């Protein structure tokens, strides 16, 4: 059987076409990273817009949180304000009566047992004692404690985790978010810190 060999011009044409194709591919892959297609330009502009709106939303969220904290601080009132005003009024009346009678009556103050709620709250220098005093009368969430302490959420979470692990507070996991209340060990710590303020600092 005879095999017909193509003419040299045809073979040369095929080889040249193959080499030109290889050179074209090489040039295309070299230039391709520098070319920007319409779809890529569209995608980058969309991502830039998304980032802009995301920054705007974060800014609005921060402002809302600040307004909420200011509103909470303004709403916090002294629960014993009426009692204090009444005591001041009585004291003024007593002073006026004493001036009228020109006699000084000794003030008799009935002794009453000191409870943990009568202890004035400590200052912010010792956050553990401050938080324990906060949750003495009522359970509080981590967010409530964060707003009162004026610390970051991470700082408050670490503090509450430490108090929970040390047994000073108990965590109610049945509510969302969790609420924290003081334990007997926590009450003992407050009483100890009040009786020995130098040792606790």
Buried (B, 14 or more C-beta within 10 A) or exposed (E): EEEEEEEEEEEEEEEEEEEEEEEEEEEEEEEEEEEEEEEEEEEEEEEEEEEEEEEEEEEEEEEEEEEEBEEEEEEEEEEEEEEEEEEEEEEEEEEEEEEEEEEEEEEEEEEEEEEBEEBEEBEEEBBBBBBBBBBBEEBBBBEBBBBBBEBEEEEBBEBBEEBBEEEBBBBEEEEEEBBBBBBEEBBEBBEEBBEEEEEBE
